[in-house]
Amino acid sequence: MSILPSKLFVPILAGATLRDRLFACLGAVVGIGLTGLVCTLVFGRDPNLPYIVAPVGASAVLLFAVPASPLAQPWSIVGGNTLSALAGITVCQFVHEPLAAIGLAVGLAIAVMSLTRCLHPPGGAAALTAVIGGPAVAAAGFSFALIPVGLNSLLLVVLGWLFHRFSRHAYPHVPAPLLPSNHGTRDPAPSRRVGFRAEDVDAALEDIGEAFDIDRDDLDRLLQRVEERALLRSHGDIACADIMSRDVITVGPEAELHAARDLMLDHNIRTLPVVDAAGRLAGTVGLRELARFGERVGEVMRAAVTTTPETPALSLIPRLTDGSAHAVVIVAEELRVVGLVTQTDLLAAMARLAGSADVPKTLT
């Protein structure tokens, strides 16, 4: 019996945090409150026609609680509510039996939203409101879909966009683009040439046969992160300190470009940490930076990719395979350079891990 309450109160949203939920509450207060206030100031209080409709409250739940949901995007909210209300009004014009009208209105709303790619659950409530809203809604006719439904929805989206600028959630939600090839070719990024592919995700969704409230590209990105986390969990005991180069070749920001180029060629390296006069890391230079116009290293250096010696080495895989960096600088307190992990260092470590996994265990 003690298990049941705990299961009932498990959060139903994956990744939901207390901070997100509190922000959702605050967002709903601000969004619904200001939407009602603006509509009242503009159109006044009509005792018969509401200045804000109930489905907008359901839209606020999606907009503020799950802003990444495809069902909570601007076109879903504005188009879903407005077109659904139009569907409900249209049904009322031809079907005068209430029980038949309510079912047909919601069914038609789903069809319209699906065809126009603005599926939004509160749209069903908007269609139902158009049918059972009473004489005032019926008298308003098709204008009810624009005012108050469409206007409410548009105001809510604008307020949601403003609110999420402070909530750390991007809205409208745009899935992170898949990494392209860093060579400007049609090849996928190196990290996407192994493991599952986009067609595997599509095939798995077809096998399951269910619709999920998550963007297709977000799902792809989530599964990639799951792969990375599983690899890190299996071999997270290997730290950067275990594989890093410790005798690091560095250069000062006042060094001339040809001197930095000579250092890279003499030591057969591709990245040079730039260290200031106080011994602190200031940036890095590579072949790309040295090809730029300038005279001193400090003029062309770029921001360094850094981490600490205790960081799990395999956690560097995304940063060393996205084409943006060939090495990660390992720093201690006050940005003192203590090591360097290159793509070669990481590849060698992974090769040893793969080799040790293939070695059969001997009986003792």
N, C-alpha and C positions, 0 to 999 in steps of 0.2 A: 504493500500500500504506500510505502514511503517513496517508491520510485515514481509513481504517477504524477505527483505535483511537480517534481523536478523536470519531468518530460514535458509537462504542459507549459512550463515557463522558460523553456530553452528558446533563445532568440531565433526567429524564423528567417532572418536575413543573414546570409553568409557575409562575414566581414564587417558586420554592424558593430559600432563602438558606442560607449555611453556618450561620448562627445557628439557623435553624429546624431544620436537620438535627441539630445538636448537642443542641438541646432535645428533639428527638424521641428521641434515644438515651437521654438522661437520664430522660425521662418513662417510657420502656419499662422501664428498670432499676428505677425507683421503683414504677411501677404493677404490673408483674408480680411483683416481689419482695414487695411488701406484700400483694398479693392471695393469693399462695401462703402467706405467713406467717399471715395472718388465718385462712384456711381450715384450716391445720394446727393452730393454737391452739384453734380452735373445735371441730373434728371429729376431731383427732388424725390420726396417720399410719395409714392403712389399707393394708396391704401388697398388697391386691388391687385396691382402687378408688382411682384417682388423686385427689389433693386439688386438682389444677389440670389442666385439659385443654388439649391442644395448640392447638385453634382460638382460644383466648384470646390466644395469642401473635400470631396474625394480626390479631385485633381490635386489639391494642395498636399494631400498625403503622399502621392507619388512624386510630386515636384520637389518637396523638401526632404522626404525620407529616403527616396531612391532616385536621385537625380540622374544616375547613369542608365536607368532603365529605358529601353526603347519606347515604352509606353508613356514616359514622362517628358518626352522631348517637345519642343514648341509646337511643331506641326501636329503632333499627336494630341496635345491638349486643345489647341485652338480649333484645328480641323475636326478632331474627334467629337468634341462637344457641339460645335456649330452644325456640322453635317448630320449628327445624330438627332439634334433638335429638329432640323429640317425634315428628316425622315419621319419623326414622330408626328409632326404637323401634317405632312403629306398623307399619312395613314388616316389621320382624323378627318381629312377632307372626303375620304371615300368609304371608310369603315365606321359605322355608327354603333356597332355592338361593342361595349367596353371590354369584355373579356377577350374578344378576338383582336381588338385594336391594340391592347397592351402587348400581347405576344408578337403580333406582326410588326409593331413599332420597334421593339428591341431587336428582332430578327433582321429587319431591314437595316437598322443602324449598324449591326455587326457586318453585314454584307457591304454597305457603303464604306465603312471605315477600312475594311480589308482591301477593297478595290482601290482606295485612294491612299493606302499606306499610312493611315493615321489611327491605328487601333488604339483605343483608350477606354479602359473599363468604365469610368464615369460617364462615357458617352451613352451607355445603356440607360443610365439614370436620367440623362438629359432627354432621351427619346421618350422615356416613361413619363417624365414631368410634362412633356408637351401633350400627352394624352390625358393625364389625370389631373392636370394643373387647375382645372376649374374654368368658369366662364371668362375670367379676365385673360387667361392664357389663350383660350379659344378665340376671344375677340381680337387679340393682338395678331393672330394669324402667323404668317411667315416672318414678320418682323420680330417675333419673340426669339427666333434663332439668332438674330443679330444683337438685339438689345432686350433682355440683359445677357443672354447666354454667351454670345460671341465677344461682347465687350468685357464681361467678367473674365473670360478665359484669357483674352489678350492682356488685360491689366495684370492678371496673376502671373503670366509668363514673364512680363517685363519686370515685375517686382522680384520674381524668382531669379532672374538673370542678375539683377543688382545684388540680391542677397547672397548668391553663391560666389560672388567676387570676394566675399569675406569668409566663406565657409571652407575654403581649401578644396572645393569640388568644382571642376570645370563644368559650366553649363552655358549653352547646350553641350551635351557630352559628345565628344568626337573620339572614337577609338584611336589609340596610338597606332600610327602607320607601321606596317611591317617593314623591317629593316631591308633596304635595297642593297644591291651590290655596291661595295665601296670603290669599284673600278669603273662605274658608269656603264656597265653592261647589263644584259637581261638576266644574268645569273642571280639567283637568290643570295642573300648574305650567307657567309660561311656557317653561322650558327643555325641556319635553316636548311642546310643540305643533308643533315642527318636527323634521325628521330622521325616523329610524325610530320605529315604534310597537311596542307589545307584540304586536300581531297580526302584525307583520312578523317578529318573532323566532320566533313560533310557526310561521309559514308556512315560514321558513327551516329550522327543525328538521325539519318534515315533509318538505321537499324533500330534505334530506340523508338522512333515514331511519335515523339512528344515535342511540343513547342515549349521552349524555355524563354524566360524573361531576361535575356541577356543578348547583347549584340554579338553577331557571329565573330567579328574580329576580336572583341573582348574575350570571348571564349577561347579563341586560338592563343591569345597572349597569356591567359590564365593557365592553360595547359603547358605552355612553354615554361612558365615560372614554376609550375609543379615539378616538371622534370629537373629544373635547376635545383630546387629545394631538396628533392629526393637524392640527387647526386651529392649535394652538400652534407646531407644527413648521414649518408653512407661513408663519406671520407672527410668529414669536417674536422678530424683530428690533425690533419696536415695543415700547419700554419704557414704564413708567408715567410716567417723566419727560417723555416726548414728548407725552403727552396730558393731563397733570394740570393743574388750576388751581393757580397759584402764589400768588396774592394771596388767601390763605385767611382767611375771616371766622371768628374764634374768640370764645369767651366764657369767663369765669372761673367756677369752681364756686360762688362767693359771689354771683353775679349773680341777681337776682330773675327768676322765670319770665316775667313780662310783658316784661322787657327782652330776654330771649332770643327770645321770640315776635316782638317788634318787629324785631329784627335779621333774622330769617328772612323776614318779610314785606317789609321794605325792600329786601333783596337777592335776593328771589325764590329762596331756597334751602330745602332740606328737611332738611339735616343740619348741625349746628354742632359742630365739635370743641371739647371743654372742656379748657382749658389752665390748669395751676396757676400759682402765683406764681413758680415757677422756670422757667416756660416749657415744661414737660413735659406731654405729652398725658395727661389723666386719664380721658377717656371721650368720649362723644358724646351729643347730645340731638337729637331730632327732634320732629315733631308728636305722635307717640304718647306720648313721654316728657313733653312739656309739658302733656298732658291729664291727667296723674296728679296726685294730691293732694300738695302740697308748696309750699314758699315759695322755696327756692333751687335753682339748677341742680344743685348737687352732690347733692341729695337724690333726684333723679329720673334722673340720667344713667345710661347703660348702658355696658358695655365696648365699646371701639372695635374695629372691624375694620381692621387695619393691614397695610401691606407697605412695601417699600423702593422708591426711585426706579428701581432696576435691574431690578425684577421685570417679566417680560413682561406687557404690558397685557392680552392676551387670556386670561391665566391668571386674571383676576378675574371672568370670565364666570360660573362657578358661584356665587361669593359675591354677585354683584350680580343674580342671577336667581332665587335661592331664596326671595325674599321676606323675608329677615332683615335686609337692609341696603340703603340707597339710595346709600351712598357708602363708599369705602375711603379711610382717612386714610394719606397717604404720610409716613413718618417717617424721620429720619436718626438719628445717634447720640444716645443719651440721650433717646429719644422726642421729639425736636424735630420739630414739624410743618413740613414743607416743601411739602406739596401735598395735593390732594384729587382723587380720581377718582370722578365720579358716574356713574350709569347713563346720563345724557345724553352725557357725555364718551366713554364706551365705545361707545355706539350711533353717535355721529358718526364715531369711528375705524373701526368696522366698515363703515359706509356708504361711507366713502372707499375702503376696501380693496375692497369689492364693485364700486364704480364704476371703480376703476383696472383691475380684472380684465376689465371689459367693453370698455375702450378698446382698439381694435386698434393693434398696433404699426406704426409707419410705417417704410418702407424708407429707408435713408440711402445 
